[in-house]
Amino acid sequence: MGVSFTLPDLSADPAERYAELAEYARALVAGEPDRVANAANLSALVMATVPGLNWVGFYFFDGEDLVVGPFQGLPACIRIPLSRGICGAAARSRETQRVDDVHAVPDHIACDGATRSELVVPRIGPDGALVGVFDVDSDHPARFTPDDQRGLEAIAAVFVDTLA
């Protein structure tokens, strides 16, 4: 038996919009422990509600590399070493990477040549171990603001909360 979801009407104010989106995300994954199912739904939710994106998804850390998980967008790079790219930098540093121009990053890995800006949030599990990254791309330069960063970090935290 399926369940029908209606996307929320979100506030025009970016901070309020992301707070509402995080609340909706928490309700969407409530009680579901499967990380693939939750990553899939959160990717779809962000892609459907945040304008100006061309790729949204999760990479899971397998102990050596970041391996693509559920996503929305064009086919993606399957494996990303922690030593390369914006995703690798987020995983290594455990700090969100907000990049206005991906072409200015010497080791950027171009899975989709249309991507111009990127925001990557590392996901750290309840035990302090790296789980992976939440990667959000746009075909617009300088697409991501500090409000977007805080909001997308909150969505990534919703995912991590399901792992506890």
Backbone as CSV, one residue per row, in Angstrom:
resi,resn,N_x,N_y,N_z,CA_x,CA_y,CA_z,C_x,C_y,C_z
1,MET,0.846,-1.169,0.000,0.000,0.000,0.000,0.892,1.233,0.000
2,GLY,0.684,2.161,-0.920,1.505,3.349,-1.033,0.936,4.516,-0.259
3,VAL,1.783,5.477,-0.028,1.397,6.693,0.658,1.650,7.846,-0.293
4,SER,0.727,8.762,-0.375,0.876,9.918,-1.242,1.378,11.103,-0.427
5,PHE,2.406,11.765,-0.928,2.962,12.927,-0.249,2.674,14.164,-1.068
6,THR,2.363,15.222,-0.372,2.192,16.523,-0.992,3.329,17.403,-0.516
7,LEU,4.000,18.069,-1.444,5.095,18.940,-1.055,4.556,20.123,-0.263
8,PRO,5.311,20.549,0.731,4.836,21.649,1.563,4.892,22.981,0.825
9,ASP,4.000,23.892,1.211,4.109,25.282,0.781,5.109,25.923,1.725
10,LEU,6.199,26.413,1.170,7.271,26.933,2.005,7.300,28.453,1.989
11,SER,7.756,29.018,3.069,7.886,30.461,3.218,8.842,31.028,2.170
12,ALA,8.659,32.285,1.838,9.564,32.959,0.907,10.877,33.338,1.585
13,ASP,10.860,33.520,2.902,12.071,33.864,3.640,12.976,32.634,3.707
14,PRO,14.238,32.754,3.238,15.106,31.568,3.174,15.292,30.844,4.504
15,ALA,15.509,31.569,5.590,15.720,30.911,6.881,14.461,30.170,7.314
16,GLU,13.301,30.801,7.174,12.043,30.145,7.525,11.767,28.965,6.602
17,ARG,12.071,29.128,5.316,11.833,28.061,4.339,12.622,26.811,4.726
18,TYR,13.891,26.980,5.081,14.691,25.819,5.457,14.252,25.217,6.784
19,ALA,13.791,26.045,7.723,13.272,25.503,8.983,12.040,24.646,8.707
20,GLU,11.162,25.130,7.840,9.968,24.365,7.457,10.362,23.089,6.711
21,LEU,11.349,23.205,5.840,11.801,22.044,5.074,12.407,20.982,5.995
22,ALA,13.184,21.405,6.988,13.769,20.455,7.942,12.675,19.757,8.745
23,GLU,11.648,20.502,9.139,10.525,19.900,9.868,9.822,18.854,8.993
24,TYR,9.608,19.189,7.733,8.985,18.254,6.802,9.881,17.028,6.602
25,ALA,11.189,17.263,6.492,12.140,16.156,6.313,12.102,15.206,7.511
26,ARG,12.059,15.767,8.719,11.981,14.921,9.918,10.726,14.055,9.887
27,ALA,9.593,14.634,9.489,8.346,13.868,9.406,8.443,12.789,8.325
28,LEU,9.103,13.117,7.235,9.228,12.193,6.106,9.992,10.923,6.485
29,VAL,11.039,11.050,7.310,11.884,9.898,7.656,11.591,9.327,9.047
30,ALA,10.626,9.911,9.745,10.323,9.490,11.116,10.064,7.983,11.189
31,GLY,10.795,7.341,12.068,10.590,5.918,12.318,11.194,4.978,11.291
32,GLU,11.820,5.512,10.250,12.417,4.647,9.218,13.924,4.554,9.452
33,PRO,14.431,3.358,9.752,15.863,3.210,10.016,16.730,2.953,8.774
34,ASP,16.118,2.678,7.630,16.914,2.314,6.453,17.575,3.548,5.849
35,ARG,18.916,3.550,5.828,19.634,4.743,5.362,19.451,4.996,3.869
36,VAL,19.292,3.953,3.074,19.097,4.144,1.638,17.730,4.772,1.373
37,ALA,16.701,4.270,2.024,15.362,4.829,1.854,15.324,6.295,2.287
38,ASN,15.937,6.592,3.422,15.926,7.968,3.920,16.740,8.893,3.026
39,ALA,17.888,8.443,2.553,18.704,9.264,1.656,17.951,9.519,0.345
40,ALA,17.253,8.510,-0.149,16.491,8.669,-1.388,15.392,9.714,-1.222
41,ASN,14.628,9.611,-0.146,13.541,10.557,0.065,14.044,11.965,0.341
42,LEU,15.114,12.102,1.092,15.640,13.441,1.372,16.218,14.076,0.107
43,SER,16.879,13.288,-0.737,17.379,13.814,-2.017,16.230,14.319,-2.876
44,ALA,15.180,13.519,-2.969,14.023,13.907,-3.780,13.352,15.148,-3.213
45,LEU,13.236,15.221,-1.901,12.614,16.374,-1.262,13.382,17.657,-1.567
46,VAL,14.697,17.628,-1.406,15.500,18.827,-1.656,15.446,19.212,-3.129
47,MET,15.570,18.238,-4.024,15.529,18.538,-5.463,14.197,19.167,-5.855
48,ALA,13.109,18.707,-5.237,11.776,19.191,-5.598,11.437,20.547,-4.975
49,THR,12.119,20.932,-3.912,11.705,22.140,-3.189,12.715,23.284,-3.199
50,VAL,13.961,23.000,-3.526,14.977,24.058,-3.543,15.258,24.402,-5.003
51,PRO,14.987,25.628,-5.404,15.173,25.995,-6.818,16.646,26.120,-7.211
52,GLY,16.901,25.936,-8.508,18.226,26.177,-9.064,19.235,25.073,-8.859
53,LEU,18.784,23.846,-8.640,19.700,22.721,-8.427,19.701,21.814,-9.650
54,ASN,20.846,21.170,-9.908,20.889,20.184,-10.982,21.316,18.794,-10.490
55,TRP,21.704,18.690,-9.218,22.063,17.380,-8.658,21.989,17.469,-7.143
56,VAL,21.391,16.454,-6.524,21.300,16.359,-5.068,21.470,14.895,-4.710
57,GLY,22.393,14.608,-3.807,22.526,13.211,-3.426,23.494,12.957,-2.294
58,PHE,23.586,11.692,-1.987,24.394,11.211,-0.876,25.512,10.322,-1.396
59,TYR,26.677,10.490,-0.825,27.784,9.561,-1.006,28.051,8.939,0.358
60,PHE,28.221,7.624,0.387,28.498,6.907,1.629,29.970,6.532,1.685
61,PHE,30.575,6.681,2.861,31.973,6.317,3.065,32.045,4.824,3.337
62,ASP,32.848,4.113,2.523,32.963,2.661,2.677,34.234,2.250,3.421
63,GLY,34.899,3.203,4.043,36.152,2.928,4.747,37.360,3.332,3.937
64,GLU,37.148,3.562,2.643,38.240,3.963,1.753,37.840,5.123,0.847
65,ASP,36.698,5.008,0.201,36.216,6.009,-0.752,34.803,6.446,-0.390
66,LEU,34.369,7.526,-1.047,32.962,7.907,-1.027,32.296,7.192,-2.202
67,VAL,31.219,6.476,-1.939,30.524,5.693,-2.959,29.122,6.274,-3.130
68,VAL,28.743,6.504,-4.380,27.460,7.141,-4.654,26.306,6.340,-4.057
69,GLY,25.390,7.087,-3.476,24.164,6.513,-2.932,22.980,7.123,-3.659
70,PRO,21.835,7.162,-3.031,20.646,7.728,-3.665,20.860,9.196,-4.055
71,PHE,20.360,9.545,-5.240,20.513,10.914,-5.722,19.428,11.237,-6.730
72,GLN,19.331,12.530,-7.055,18.459,13.054,-8.103,19.350,13.833,-9.052
73,GLY,19.271,13.568,-10.347,20.079,14.273,-11.332,20.671,13.305,-12.333
74,LEU,21.611,13.808,-13.119,22.275,12.966,-14.110,23.126,11.900,-13.436
75,PRO,23.458,10.820,-14.152,24.337,9.802,-13.572,25.589,10.443,-12.986
76,ALA,26.064,9.852,-11.900,27.135,10.457,-11.113,28.390,9.595,-11.091
77,CYS,29.465,10.203,-10.650,30.703,9.468,-10.389,30.388,8.418,-9.325
78,ILE,30.856,7.209,-9.520,30.538,6.133,-8.587,31.390,6.207,-7.329
79,ARG,32.696,6.405,-7.517,33.616,6.464,-6.371,34.407,7.756,-6.404
80,ILE,34.560,8.354,-5.235,35.381,9.559,-5.092,36.369,9.310,-3.961
81,PRO,37.670,9.370,-4.266,38.654,9.213,-3.187,38.620,10.440,-2.270
82,LEU,38.896,10.239,-1.002,38.902,11.356,-0.064,39.985,12.377,-0.394
83,SER,40.930,11.993,-1.216,42.042,12.884,-1.573,41.706,13.838,-2.712
84,ARG,40.493,13.733,-3.305,40.179,14.536,-4.488,38.824,15.212,-4.381
85,GLY,38.728,16.332,-5.051,37.457,16.998,-5.258,36.879,17.683,-4.034
86,ILE,35.753,18.312,-4.265,35.062,19.050,-3.213,34.430,18.087,-2.210
87,CYS,33.887,16.981,-2.701,33.339,15.969,-1.793,34.441,15.390,-0.911
88,GLY,35.577,15.080,-1.511,36.704,14.561,-0.738,37.173,15.559,0.308
89,ALA,37.206,16.848,-0.050,37.636,17.887,0.898,36.670,17.978,2.077
90,ALA,35.362,17.882,1.811,34.381,17.923,2.893,34.557,16.722,3.823
91,ALA,34.789,15.553,3.239,34.966,14.342,4.042,36.255,14.416,4.865
92,ARG,37.335,14.868,4.238,38.634,14.963,4.942,38.583,15.958,6.089
93,SER,38.059,17.140,5.797,38.071,18.233,6.772,36.928,18.154,7.774
94,ARG,35.882,17.396,7.389,34.654,17.322,8.186,34.019,18.698,8.334
95,GLU,34.224,19.533,7.311,33.633,20.862,7.270,32.893,21.039,5.953
96,THR,31.766,21.737,6.015,30.995,22.002,4.809,31.841,22.806,3.824
97,GLN,31.759,22.421,2.568,32.445,23.128,1.489,31.377,23.836,0.651
98,ARG,31.446,25.168,0.604,30.534,25.959,-0.240,31.389,26.642,-1.288
99,VAL,31.217,26.222,-2.543,32.088,26.667,-3.628,31.255,27.422,-4.657
100,ASP,31.611,28.683,-4.878,30.884,29.532,-5.830,31.182,29.183,-7.284
101,ASP,32.413,28.732,-7.551,32.836,28.409,-8.919,33.663,27.130,-8.890
102,VAL,33.029,26.009,-9.223,33.730,24.725,-9.156,34.903,24.663,-10.134
103,HIS,34.858,25.468,-11.207,35.945,25.444,-12.181,37.210,26.103,-11.649
104,ALA,37.098,26.808,-10.543,38.262,27.427,-9.903,38.956,26.472,-8.933
105,VAL,38.368,25.301,-8.714,38.944,24.303,-7.805,39.763,23.332,-8.654
106,PRO,41.092,23.338,-8.489,41.958,22.541,-9.382,41.617,21.051,-9.462
107,ASP,41.201,20.443,-8.349,40.934,18.999,-8.399,39.438,18.680,-8.391
108,HIS,38.613,19.645,-8.829,37.171,19.397,-8.911,36.911,18.214,-9.839
109,ILE,36.026,17.337,-9.412,35.642,16.178,-10.214,34.317,16.526,-10.883
110,ALA,34.331,16.668,-12.184,33.141,17.099,-12.926,32.316,15.899,-13.361
111,CYS,31.355,15.509,-12.531,30.440,14.439,-12.928,29.427,14.973,-13.938
112,ASP,28.957,16.197,-13.725,28.029,16.859,-14.639,28.692,18.161,-15.061
113,GLY,29.049,18.269,-16.323,29.749,19.438,-16.825,28.977,20.734,-16.683
114,ALA,27.664,20.663,-16.459,26.857,21.869,-16.299,26.983,22.482,-14.905
115,THR,27.494,21.721,-13.939,27.600,22.221,-12.569,28.561,23.398,-12.500
116,ARG,28.103,24.456,-11.847,28.912,25.669,-11.688,29.248,25.944,-10.227
117,SER,28.345,25.583,-9.303,28.609,25.789,-7.880,28.153,24.549,-7.116
118,GLU,28.712,24.410,-5.910,28.475,23.170,-5.173,28.526,23.439,-3.679
119,LEU,27.720,22.689,-2.951,27.738,22.718,-1.500,27.764,21.270,-1.035
120,VAL,28.764,20.927,-0.223,28.919,19.552,0.244,29.005,19.555,1.765
121,VAL,28.098,18.807,2.399,28.020,18.723,3.855,28.522,17.345,4.287
122,PRO,29.564,17.294,5.132,29.993,15.986,5.646,28.946,15.457,6.627
123,ARG,28.798,14.160,6.660,27.860,13.531,7.586,28.653,12.672,8.553
124,ILE,28.595,13.040,9.809,29.310,12.345,10.870,28.283,11.625,11.724
125,GLY,28.487,10.327,11.933,27.529,9.522,12.686,27.567,9.802,14.169
126,PRO,26.619,9.228,14.890,26.542,9.431,16.337,27.800,8.973,17.070
127,ASP,28.537,8.044,16.472,29.762,7.532,17.084,30.990,8.355,16.706
128,GLY,30.785,9.440,15.936,31.898,10.294,15.528,32.584,9.854,14.251
129,ALA,32.130,8.758,13.657,32.743,8.247,12.423,32.127,8.916,11.193
130,LEU,32.929,9.066,10.161,32.456,9.609,8.902,31.458,8.640,8.268
131,VAL,30.260,9.132,7.952,29.237,8.341,7.281,29.308,8.594,5.778
132,GLY,29.594,9.839,5.401,29.656,10.212,3.997,29.444,11.700,3.846
133,VAL,28.908,12.087,2.680,28.635,13.498,2.418,27.273,13.641,1.749
134,PHE,26.696,14.816,1.936,25.464,15.220,1.260,25.908,16.282,0.258
135,ASP,25.730,16.004,-1.022,26.267,16.826,-2.107,25.122,17.487,-2.863
136,VAL,25.199,18.812,-3.003,24.162,19.576,-3.695,24.850,20.460,-4.724
137,ASP,24.454,20.319,-5.981,25.076,21.049,-7.089,24.067,21.961,-7.774
138,SER,24.593,23.024,-8.394,23.766,23.930,-9.172,24.467,24.277,-10.475
139,ASP,23.661,24.510,-11.505,24.228,24.962,-12.771,24.313,26.489,-12.825
140,HIS,24.105,27.134,-11.681,24.257,28.587,-11.553,25.496,28.891,-10.724
141,PRO,26.342,29.824,-11.150,27.493,30.200,-10.312,27.013,30.880,-9.029
142,ALA,27.740,30.664,-7.954,27.470,31.301,-6.656,26.017,31.121,-6.224
143,ARG,25.463,29.955,-6.442,24.059,29.677,-6.128,23.796,29.624,-4.625
144,PHE,24.768,29.175,-3.839,24.527,28.866,-2.432,24.942,30.006,-1.508
145,THR,24.003,30.397,-0.658,24.214,31.468,0.307,24.486,30.858,1.686
146,PRO,24.857,31.681,2.655,24.958,31.156,4.025,23.641,30.552,4.527
147,ASP,22.490,31.137,4.129,21.202,30.545,4.516,21.045,29.150,3.915
148,ASP,21.425,28.992,2.646,21.372,27.667,2.021,22.274,26.694,2.777
149,GLN,23.462,27.142,3.130,24.394,26.268,3.837,23.792,25.795,5.155
150,ARG,23.295,26.718,5.961,22.698,26.331,7.247,21.500,25.406,7.030
151,GLY,20.675,25.714,6.038,19.492,24.904,5.775,19.823,23.501,5.304
152,LEU,20.796,23.393,4.411,21.178,22.070,3.899,21.958,21.275,4.948
153,GLU,22.689,21.958,5.808,23.317,21.270,6.938,22.250,20.690,7.864
154,ALA,21.131,21.411,8.042,20.036,20.909,8.869,19.403,19.666,8.246
155,ILE,19.260,19.656,6.930,18.717,18.473,6.241,19.668,17.291,6.413
156,ALA,20.971,17.532,6.268,21.960,16.461,6.473,21.882,15.946,7.921
157,ALA,21.635,16.835,8.871,21.507,16.417,10.274,20.278,15.548,10.479
158,VAL,19.205,15.829,9.757,18.002,14.978,9.834,18.379,13.554,9.436
159,PHE,19.167,13.433,8.362,19.602,12.102,7.929,20.423,11.422,9.023
160,VAL,21.398,12.120,9.577,22.271,11.538,10.608,21.449,11.113,11.823
161,ASP,20.434,11.896,12.163,19.593,11.544,13.309,18.908,10.197,13.134
162,THR,18.658,9.793,11.878,18.003,8.494,11.648,18.958,7.330,11.902
163,LEU,20.258,7.618,12.012,21.249,6.557,12.230,21.412,6.201,13.701
164,ALA,20.909,7.060,14.583,21.100,6.854,16.032,20.268,5.688,16.555
